[in-house]
Amino acid sequence: MHKLLSQCLPSYRIPSAIYTAVAAAGISLPATDGIFRRTAVVGPMMSTVRGDIIKIEEDHEEKNTTNRPSKRNMAGENSTKFSNVKLRKIVDDDSDHEEAWDVLEEFSLKEHSQINQEHVTLTSREKKHDKLKSFLLKHDHDSKFERNTDEIRSRDIVTSRPQLTKDFRKLDSSSMKPKAFTGRNVFKVSPIRKDNILLCTPNDFGPGTSHGKQETMKHTHFPLPVPTSILNPKTLSLHQQTPSRDIASSTKPSSSSYLSPRSQDDLLQFTQIRSWIPTSFGKALNSEQVSKASSLQFSVMSYNVLAQNLLEFHPYLYRDCPRAALGWPYRWQGIKREILDMQPDIVCLQEVQFKNPNHFQSQYEPFFDSLGYKFALKTRTGSKDDGCVIFYKGTVFNLEETSGLEYKIDRISLLDRDNIGLVCRLVPLSSPTTPLVIGTTHLLYNPKRADIRLCQTAMFLAELDRLARTSAGSYLPTIATGDFNSDPLSPVERLLSTGSFHYEGLRSGTHSMPRKLLPDSLGLSDSCQWEVELEQRGLGGQFRTGSGGFKHEFGLRSVYPTSTGVTTFQDRWTMVDYIMYSTDQARQAESQLKLVARLGLPTEKNMQRSRKIPSHICPSDHLPLMANFLLSP
């Protein structure tokens, strides 16, 4: 009996003399509840009275019915044999309090028939309280277990089984905070490699992030085991903290005030998926193992904002999207929110609408001007209404040169599409001797025309080469962004990321690509350089065509490695948008331009659980990309 009581109330210890008396009498204690069905027979005791207790296996399942079999019975364990063990500290949630009280009441009725009549009017809890005091007073001869029963309070008596596996009443407030994981809690997220996970302090990512909201983040690595969010009870497979897409704010930004409460909650949860993921260099920079003296830290965004005319001319592409989220006024609010939340130093936009009506003039230009941005732009040729714009912070950069590139060449049949590119050379105000070349482009969509996209890419690389090549023959730090309409395994992506691609004989639509895609009259070499530029550098003899492939020497690396996420839906969720940056190709290492961190992307599995985009929280049919860089002199 006293053994069960010691389980019921860990703060009380029942004198072993009682146990001795019960054992000597050979009393068999019948189970009083359906959970313990077998008779517990107490065997002979040890001669020394040490207050030994019976160790009863814990049962944490909720008690639904009195006839429900216990785990022990279900497992077929022999519950009739109990072994004596040394006294141990009993945890509150390791006991079955209801059963212990049943036994106590049965024992008290047998041994204490002369109970005071005034107890009849007491409540059930007070009865149990009084019985326990009487029991202890009767057997308080063992000083080891003495306790002033006047100190017993109602809250000491647990009358129902605990529902939790831990007693959260005993935890301090800090223990109730979510684990420091860098992830989010609406979608079930595929795990990210442990070595890629780190949260950063607010100033870790440079001037670009200093314009927006910031929050202090703990500087540590995080384990992969699945946590449970206390913000949302769903289970996560990703790191979970509250970093938002501006490396900040765990609360709803003020720019989202136009959203309904439900959409604001969805937005908060979605931004928790898109956390900042620093590189190994970014981790070293964050821990001050690397000096950034005389260096410029800046951020770059690339974003296809979806021209409203294209949306309205192709409504069948958006039939699964919420209609209320497709109107331009609503979408424009969302685009502004994306910019305000992240405050990038350079913004490369595709599909900005320039006519019918002119959204650039009426909305984009005034909005960005109010935030201190300047710009360069290039509209598409022919009857197309949209184009590309590069906005840059006027307090960070000066524009030295710009070039608008048209891919449509009337005299060349393969180059018959109205796509364009835009390349700028920017000079940092803090380090004028280290210019930065940045370009953005929107390549042809048609999935069957890989040949046209390859030629457009070669022309884009040639224009980057023209603005980035120095007199010493090296390249200035260069960043290429845009909607390439090419997945990570496509010919375009392989050309950009590996430095070369042999296209001869590969299928493009219904035919194979020839040994030479473009005529010599275009003046574009297979090394993705303009013939006139090679001649001006005294390298005219290096002009080559007809090799069956293209190559370049930028040593471009994608900010987003293969299989790190998706950016849009094209028959399936895929990645077609990119930010790429130049490295030292000979050494295969970063040089003046180093990647510090990237804004994470959702996985295909994440997006399959959500509605198609545009949506109430995603204003375009593409997701924005963002990266943080360090530019050294």
N, C-alpha and C positions, 0 to 999 in steps of 0.2 A: 504493500500500500504506500509506504513512505517513498518507495522508489518512483512510483508514478507521480507523487507529489513533488519530489525533487525535480522531475521533468517539468511539471506544471509551473513551478515558480523557482527559477534558478537562484533567486536571492535567499531562498530558505533551504536549510539542510535538515532533514528529518532524522532524529536520533536513531542510531542503528539498533538500540535496545528494542525498539518496536519491531524492527525487522527480525530480531532474534526471537521475540515472542511469537510472532506469526509463523516463523519457520519451525520453531519447536512444537507448535501445535499441529503442524502439518496441514495448515489451512490451505485449501485450494481456492484461488481467486478466480471466480468465473468472469468472463468478459462481460462488460456492461453495455457494449455497443457492437454493432455489426462489423466494425472494422477489425476488432480482435475477436475472432470466432473460437479460438482454441482455449482450453483451460491452461492457465499458467500455474504450474506447480512449483513452489519454492522448496528447494532442496536444503540439505544441511549447510550450516554456516561455518565460517572460519572462527577460531576461538578468540581471536583478537577483535575488539570492537573498534573499527576504523571508519565506520559510517559508509561502508561499501554500498554501492548502488547497482541497480540493474541497468545495463545499457540497452535501451530500446531504440530500435532503428527509427530514424526520422521518416515522417510521412508528410510531404508538403502538398499533396493533392487536396483539392477542395472537397469538403464533405457534403455531398449532394443528398444522399439518403442514408438512413441508418443501416440498411441491409447491403450496402455496397461493400464488396470484399476489398481487403487491403492489398497493397503492393506485395506484402510478404506472402499472403495466402495465394495471390495470383501467380507468384513466382515459384510456389511450391516449397518455400523455405520452411525449415523446422522451427516454428515459433515457440515450441515448448521448452527449448533449451536456452537458458540465459546464462552467460558467464559473468562472474564478478570481475569488475574492473576497478582501477583506482579512481578516486574522485576526480572529476574533470569539470571544467567550467561549462555550464549549459547555456547555450545561446537561446534567446527568447523564441526565435522562429524555428527552433529545432524540436519543439514540444507540441503535443496535441492537447491543448488546454481543455477542450470540452470533455474528452474522455477522462482526463484526470479528475475533473470536477464530478463526473458521474460516480467514479470510484469513491471519491471523498464523501459524497452524500450517502452512498450505500454503507460505507464503513461507519459513518457518524450515526446513522439510524440504528445500527446494531449495537454499538458500544456506548452511545449516549442517549438512552431512551428518556432520561430525566431532563431533557433540554428545557430551558426556560420558555414559558408560554408566550412571552412578549415577542419572541422571534417570529411568531406566526404572522404578524402583521408587517413584517419587514419585506422589502422587495427581494427579488431573487438574488441580485448581486449582494445585497446586505446580508442575506442568509449565508451565502458562501463566505463572505468576509468574516462573519461571526463564527462559523464553524471552523474556519482555519485558525482563528485566534484561540478558540477553546482547545483545539487539538494541540497547538504548540505549547500552550500554558500547561497542559497536562504532562507534556513530555519534555520539559525544558531543563531536566536534570543534567543533560550533557552540555557543559558550558561552551563547548566548541560550536554549538549550533544555537546558542541563546540569541534572542533578538527581542527588543522592546516592541511588543505587539501594538502599542499605542501609535507606533510610527507607521503601522500599516495603513495605506490609503487605498481608496477604491481603485485608483488608476494602476495600483500594483497588481491587481487581479485581472488576468486576461480571461474573458469568458467566451471568446470565440476564436476559432482557428485563424491564424494570420493568412492573408491572401497573397502576400509578397514573399519572394525568396530572400529578401534582405529587409532589415528593419530600417527604413529610411528616416524614421524619427531620430535615429542616432547619428545620422550623417549631417555634416555641416553643409552650409549653403554651397560652398565651392565644389563639393562632390556631386552636386546635382547638375552642374554645368555639362554640356555635351563635350565629348572628347575632342581634342584638337585635331580634327581631320579636315582636310581641305576639300570638302565636297558638299553635296546637297541632298535635299531630302524629299523630293516628290517622285522622281523617276528612279527606277532601279538601275544603278550605274555600273558599267563594267569596270573591274579594278584597273587602276593605273599602276605601273611599276613603282615599287617602293622608292627606288633611287631617284624618281622624278618628283617626289612629293616634298614640298617645303612651303611653309607660310613665311611671309616676309614682313618686315617693318614698313611703315608707310612711306619712308623716303628711299626705299631700296631701289625703286625703279625710275628715279630721276625726275627731271622737270616736267615730263609729260603727266606724271601722276600727281604732282604737287598742285595742279590746278583744280583737281577734283576732290571729292571727299576721301578721307583716309581713316583707317583704323589700325591700331597696333595689333600685329599678328605675332604669334609665338614662333620662335625660330627653332624648329625641331623636326625630326623625322617622325613619320607616323606608321603604325603597324597596319597590316592588311585585314585582320579579322573584322567581320561584319559588325558595325555598331548599330545601335537603335537610337534614332533621333528623339529627343524629348520635345522638339518643335513639331514633329510629325511622326506618328507612331510607325510609319512604314520602315521596313528594314532597308538598309543601304549596303551597297557593295563598294562604295567609293568613300574616300576621305571626306570628313564632314566638319567644316567650321562655318563661318559666315562671311567668307570673302566674296565680294560682289565683283562685277565686271569692271569696276573702277578701282580695284584693289582696296575697297573701302566698305563703307556703309553696310551694316547688317540690317538696317531698317529700310523701309520703302523710301526711295528718293522722292523729293518734292516734285521732280519732273514727271512723276507718274500719277499726279493728282487727277488727270483726266480719266484714268482707268476706274472701272467698277471695283468694289472691295474684293470680289472674287478674282478679278484679273490682276489686282495688285498682289494678292497672295500667290497666284500662279507665277507672276513675274519674279517675286522674291525667291520662290523655289527654283525657278529656271536659272536665275543668275547664280544661285548656289551651285549649280552644275558647272557653270563656266568660271572656274577658279583660275587664278594666275599660277602657272607652273614655271618655276625658275630653272635655268640650266645649271650645270655644275659651276660654270663661271659666275652665274648670278648668285649662287649660294656662297661662293667665296667672296664676292663683292659685298654681299649682305653681312657677312661676318667680319668684314673689314680686313680680310686676308689679302685683298687686292686693293691697291690705291686707285682712286679715280680722279686724282688731282689733274687739272688742266684738261679733263675729258668732258665731253658732253653726253649726258644721258637723255634720251628722247624716245618718244613713242610714235608708232605708225599704225594707222588703221586702213584697212582695205574693205570696201563695202559696195556691193551691187544693190542699189536702193530701189530698183524696179520702177521704171518710168510708168506713170499712170496710164498713158495711152497704150502701152504694150499690154498692160493688164486688161484694159477694156476691149482691145482688139482681139484678145485671145481668152475670152471668158471660160472656155471649156477647160483650160489648164487650172482654173481656180474654183471649180465647182464644189470641191470638198472643203473649201475654206469658209469660215463664218462671214456671211454677207456684210454684217455691220463693220467688219474689220477691213473691207476692201475699198472704202471711199477714201479719196485723197485727203480731206481734212483730218480724218482719223489717223491715217498712215503717217501724215506729216508730223503729227504730234509724237508718234512713236519714233520717227527718225531723229527728231530733235532730242528726244529723251536719250537715245543711244549716244549721241554726241555729248550731251551735257553730263551724262553719267561717267563717261570715260575721258573726256577732255584730251584727246590725242594732240600731239604737236604737229603731226602731218596726217591729213585725211585724204585718201585716194578713193574717189567715188566713180562708179560706173552707172550708166543708165540714168543720168540726170536729165530731166526733160527740159528742152530749150524752146519748144514752140507748141502751139495748139493745146493749151496755153504755155507761156514761158514760166515754168516753175522756178527756174534758176534766178531769173530777174526778180520775180515777185516774192520769193521765199528763201531760197538757199543763200543768195548773196547778202540780203539784209541780216539774216540770222547769223551767218558766219562772221560778217563784219562786226556785229555787236559783240562777238567774243574775241575780237582781235586777230582774225585770220585774214590773210591775203590769198590770192589764188592765181592759177593758170588753167586754161580750159581748151578743149578741142571737141567740136561737134562732129557728129557722123556726117558722112557725105550723102548725096542723093536726097531722097525724100524723108529720111529718117529724122525723128524728132529729138533724139537723145544724144548724149555724148559723155565724155569723161572730164572730171575736174580734180585738180590737186590743190587742196587748201593747206596752208602752212601758217604757223604762228608768226606774226610779224615781229614779235619780241624775241624770237629765237633764231629765225633765218632771214636772209635776204635772197631774192631770186636773181641769179646771175645770168642764166640762159634757159630758154624753153624751146621745145620742138614738138609740133603737132604732126603726127605720122598718119598718112592715109594709105590703107592697104589696097584700095581699089586703083588699079592701073589699067586704063582702057585698052592699051595695046597688048596686054597680056591676058589671054583667055582665062587662066587659072585664078588670076587676081581680079575677080569680078564682084566682090562683096564689099559692102559699105562699112566695114569695121575700121576702127581707128586705134591709135595709141597716143600717149602723151608722156614726154620725158622732160624733166627739169633738173637743172644743176643749182643746188641751194648752198649758200655759204653761211655757216653758223656764225652768229654775231660774237660768240665767246671765243671762237678759234677760226679766224678768217683764212688761215693757211690750210685748212682741211675741208675742202668742199665735199658735198655729198650729192650723188646722182640718184634720182629716184624716178621711176617710171610706172605707169599704169596702163592697162589695155583691156579691151573686151574683144575676145576672139570669136570667130564664127561658131554658132551652136551646132549646126547640122552634124549629127553623129556619124553620118556616112562619108563626110568629107575631111578625113584626117590629113589628106594631102594639102588642102587649103590652109588648115590651121598650122601645119608645119611651116609653110611658106610665110604666113603672117608672123609666126614666132621668130623665124630667121630674120625678118625685116625689123622686128622689135629689138632683137639682140644687136643688130647692126647699128641702130640708132643709139642704144645704150653705149655701145662701143665708141661711137663718134663723140659723145659728150663726156665719157668717163676716161678715155685714153689720155695719159699724160705724155709730156715730151720725152720722158725717160722710158716710155714703152710700157709702163705699168698702168693699172687701173685705179681710179679713185674709188673710195667705198661706194658701192652701188646696191640699190634695193629695187627689185622688180615685183610689182603687185598686179592684181587684177583678177577678172573672171576669165579663165583660160578655156572654160567649157571642156575640160579634159580631166579624166580621173587620174589617180596617182600612178597607174600602170600604162597610161597612154603614151604614144610617141612624143607628144609635146612635153609632157612631164619628164620623160626619160632624157630628152634632149637637154632640157634646162638643168636637171639635177645631176646628170652624169657627165655632161660636157660634150656628148656626141650621140648621134643616132643614125643608123644606116637604114634608109627607107626603101631602097631598091627592091622590088619584087613583093613588097607587102601589099595587102589588099586595102583598097580605099573605095568603098561602095561596091560597084560591080566590076571594077578593073584593078589591075596591079599597078603600083607606082613605077614609073620609068627610072632610068639611071639619072636623068636630069629633069628636075621639076620646073625650073625657071630658066628662061633664055638668058644668054650672056648680055643681051641688050639692057637688062635691068641693072646691071652693074653690081650684083650681089654675089659675093664669093661663098663657097661652101664653108668657109670659116666664119660666116655671119658677120662680114665686114664689107663696107662699101668700097668699091674699087677706087673711087676718087680719094677716099681717106687713106687707103694704102699708098696711093701714088704720092699724096702730100707728105706722108711720113717717109718717103723713099723706099717703100716696100712694095712697089707695083708688081715686082716679079713674084710675089706671093699670092697673087690673085689666081684662084683655082676654081673650076666648076666641073660638073659631070662626074663627081666621085661617088654618087649614089647615096650621099648622106650630108648631114650638117654637123658642125662642131663649133665650140667657142672656148674661151679661156677665162671666163669669169669665176669659175669654181663655185657656182651658185649652190647654196644649201636652202632647203625649205625650212621655214620656221616650224611647220607642222609635218613631222615625219609620217610615213605611210601608216595607215590604220589608226591614226590618232583622233579621228572624228569625221563628221560630215558637215557640209555647209549648205546643201540644197537638195531638193527632190527632183530627179529626172528619171522617171519610171521606177526609181528606187532612191533611197537616201545615199548620197555620195558626196565626195569632195571635188569641187571644180574651181574653187577660189584659192589663191595662194599669196603668200608673202615670201619672197626669196631674197637672200642677201649674199654678196660676194665674199669669197675667202681667198687665201693664198693657194692657188691651184697646185703649184709646184710642191709646196710643203703639206698640202691637204690640211690646212689649219687656219683658224681665224687670224686675221691680221689687225688692221686698224678698226674694223667694224666687228663688234662682238655682240652676240645675242645674249641678253640678260634674262628675259622671261617671255612667255607667250600666254595669251589668254586661251584657256582650254576650250575645246569644242565638245558638244554632246556626241555620243555614239549613235550608230544606226538604231540600236536597241532603245536608247533613250527616246529618240524621235518617233519611233513606231508607237510609243505609248501616248503621243500627243497628237493634236490636230495638225493638218497640213498648214503650211505657211504661205502667205501672210495669215496671221492670227491676231488676236487681241493684244498679245504681248510681243509678237515678232512682226514688224511693219513691212518687211520685204519678203520675197521668196528666197532670199539668201541670208545667211547669218554673217554678221561683221567679224572680221579677223583683226587681231591687234597684237603687236609685239613691242617689246622694249629693247633698246639697243644702247651700247656705249660706244661712242666715237672718240678714238684717241688721236692725238696730233700725229 
